[in-house]
Amino acid sequence: MSNRSQTLDAGRIEFRPRSLLQQVESDPVCGAHMLRDDAASTVVHNGQTQFFCSSACRAQFLEDPDTYC
């Protein structure tokens, strides 16, 4: 078994080490998945870091964070 995984991104295939899969986060607003380092922004809410794919999702979260946590 390979130590790399295949991900599809805009029609191309990227190979990333499996260890990066442990760094995948989900945007609590829209559900998009991203690597921690690729997040557009973050917010710490109730001691937990939330990761966002865009500033629009971050703004929506900040309007009522308890809806998403």
N, C-alpha and C positions, 0 to 999 in steps of 0.2 A: 504494500500500500504506500502510496506517495505521501510525502509530508507537505504537499502543496494542495491547495484547493482551487477550484475553477470558479470565477465569478463573471457574470455577464454585465457589461457596462456600456450602454449606448452602442450596442452591436459589435463590440469587440470582446475578446476573452482575455482576462487578466489572471495571472497566477500569483497567489499570495500565500505565504507560509500559513499553516494551520494555526500557529500561535496568534496570528492577527485576528482570527475569528473570535478569540476570547476578548477582544477589544471592541467588538461590534455593539453599538448602542441603538436604541429605538427612540425616535422622536415621540414624546408622549401625546402630541397634538395630532399629527397626521399618520404616525406609525412607520414613517420612513426609517430604514436601517442605514447606518453609516459607521465608519471607523471613528473612534474617539477623536483622533487627530484631524478628521475631515469635517467635524461638526462646525456649522456656521457660528454657533454661540452656545453658551451654557448658562445655567442658573442653578444656584444651590438653594433647595427648598426643603425644609425640615431635615437638614443635615445630609441630603442626598443630591448629588449633581445630576441635573437633567440636561440632556444633549438635544440640540435642535438643528434641523436641516436648513432653516432659513430664519431671518429676522422676523418674518411674518408669523411663523409658528411660535417663536419666543414671545412676541407681543401678545398673541392670543392666549398663551399660557399665563402670562403675567396678569391678565385681566381677571382670571379666576383659577389660580393654581390647584386648589383642592378638587376641582372638577377632573383634573388629569392625573392625580396621584392617588 
